[in-house]
Amino acid sequence: MKRKIQPKSDAVVPEEILAQVQSVLGERLKKADKCAVCSAETSAAATGETLCWVCRRLKISAWREIEQQMPMQE
C-alpha cells in the first residue's frame, strides 16, 4: 500500500513576516543575561536586575519573612 501524496498547501504566514519575527527573536535571545545567583538565562529588560524569575521570587519571599519577623524583635 502506498501513501497518497499530500498537495503542498500555501503558507499561512508570509515568508517576509517570518523572517522579521526570527530576526527580532534572535536579538532578544542575544540580549538575555545570566542570573547573578544561579547562572540561568534572564531578561533584565523589565526590572533592571540580573536575577532569573526563580531567584527574584526567593528574594521577595525572603523580604516578606524579614518584615514579619521585625515586629517580634522589638
C-alpha positions as CSV (number, residue, x, y, z in Angstrom):
1,M,0.0,0.0,0.0
2,K,1.3,3.4,-0.9
3,R,0.6,6.7,0.8
4,K,-1.2,9.4,-1.0
5,I,0.9,12.3,-1.9
6,Q,-0.3,15.4,0.1
7,P,-0.6,18.5,-2.0
8,K,1.5,21.4,-0.9
9,S,-0.5,23.9,1.0
10,D,0.1,27.7,0.8
11,A,1.9,29.2,3.8
12,V,-0.4,30.8,6.3
13,V,2.1,33.4,7.3
14,P,4.1,35.1,4.6
15,E,7.9,34.5,4.5
16,E,8.6,38.2,5.0
17,I,6.8,38.2,8.3
18,L,8.5,35.0,9.4
19,A,11.9,36.5,8.7
20,Q,11.1,39.6,10.7
21,V,9.9,37.6,13.7
22,Q,13.0,35.4,13.6
23,S,15.3,38.4,13.5
24,V,13.5,40.1,16.5
25,L,13.6,36.9,18.5
26,G,17.2,36.4,17.7
27,E,18.0,39.8,19.0
28,R,16.1,39.2,22.2
29,L,17.9,35.9,22.8
30,K,21.2,37.5,22.3
31,K,20.3,40.2,24.9
32,A,19.5,37.5,27.5
33,D,21.8,37.8,30.5
34,K,22.8,35.3,33.1
35,C,21.4,35.3,36.6
36,A,23.8,36.5,39.2
37,V,22.9,33.7,41.6
38,C,22.2,30.6,39.6
39,S,23.5,31.5,36.1
40,A,20.2,30.8,34.4
41,E,19.1,32.9,31.5
42,T,17.2,36.0,32.4
43,S,15.7,39.0,30.7
44,A,16.7,42.1,32.7
45,A,14.8,44.4,30.5
46,A,11.7,44.8,32.7
47,T,13.4,45.1,36.2
48,G,17.0,46.0,35.5
49,E,18.1,43.2,37.9
50,T,20.3,40.3,36.9
51,L,18.1,37.7,38.6
52,C,16.1,35.0,37.0
53,W,12.4,34.7,37.9
54,V,13.1,31.9,40.5
55,C,15.8,33.9,42.3
56,R,13.7,37.1,42.2
57,R,10.7,35.2,43.8
58,L,13.0,33.8,46.5
59,K,14.3,37.3,47.2
60,I,10.8,38.7,47.5
61,S,9.7,35.9,49.9
62,A,12.8,36.5,52.0
63,W,12.0,40.2,52.3
64,R,8.4,39.2,53.4
65,E,9.8,36.9,56.0
66,I,12.2,39.6,57.4
67,E,9.3,42.1,57.5
68,Q,7.2,39.7,59.5
69,Q,10.0,38.9,62.0
70,M,10.9,42.6,62.6
71,P,7.9,43.5,65.0
72,M,8.6,40.4,67.1
73,Q,12.2,41.5,67.9
74,E,11.2,45.0,69.1
